[in-house]
Amino acid sequence: MTRTPAAAKNPTGPTQQAMGRRERQRQRIRSAILDAALELFAEQGYVATTIDQIAERADLARRTVFNHFPRKRDMLDAWRGERRELVAARLSDGGVRRAPARRQLELQMEALAKVNEEDPRMARVLSLGWLSELGTFDSPFPVFDSFRDSVRLGQKNGDFRSSVTAEAVAETLSAVYTETLHRWLQAHQHTDQPFPLSPALRVKLDLLLDGLTAPRD
C-alpha cells in the first residue's frame, strides 16, 4: 500500500507552514519595494528615480528588487492591476452587468473617478509613469477593454449606432478619460480647489454618447 506523506494528509503541516511563511515574506518584500517606489516617484518623478534608490529606500539589496520587479514599469503594472481589481470590485454587483450599456459606462467612469480622488498621489504617479512608458504596454489605455465591452453590448442591443466600431468608441472614451484625469491632476497640484473629477467625466461621456450636433426641427 502506498504511504501518504504526513504533509499531504495535514494541509497545515510543516511543509505548508513553511510555504506560508515564504509567501508572507515575499509579500512583505514586495510591499516594501512598492511603498519605497511610490514615495520616490512622488518626490522626484518616475524617470529620475533609479532601482538603486528604490532598493536603498526599502533597505533591500539591489538584486532583491530586481528579482521582484525587473523593470520600473513592472511596478506600474502591479499598481495598475490593483486599481483594476479595486474598480472591478466596486462594479461587481450583478445589477451592473445587467444594466444598459450607457449605465455601465457611467458607472465605470464614476468608479474610476472615485479611485483617483481617494488617492491623488497614486493617480499622479501612475499617470506620469504611464506617459513615460507609452508604447511599452500591451494596451495604451488600461480602461480600453471594459469600455469596448460595454459599447459592444450597446450596439448589440440597438442602443448605440453600429456604423462606428466599438474599438473606435472605446479608444475615444479612453482618451477622454485619460486627458480629463491629467487636467484634474494638474488642477489638484496647482490649485487649492481642483474641479471634481466625476462630474467632469460625466459631462464628456454624455457629450460623446449624445453627439454634438443639435437636432433640426
Summary of the structure (lengths in Angstrom):
residues: 217
radius of gyration: 22.1
end to end distance: 87.8
largest distance: 87.8
contacts: 560
relative contact order: 0.09
helix: 72%
strand: 0%
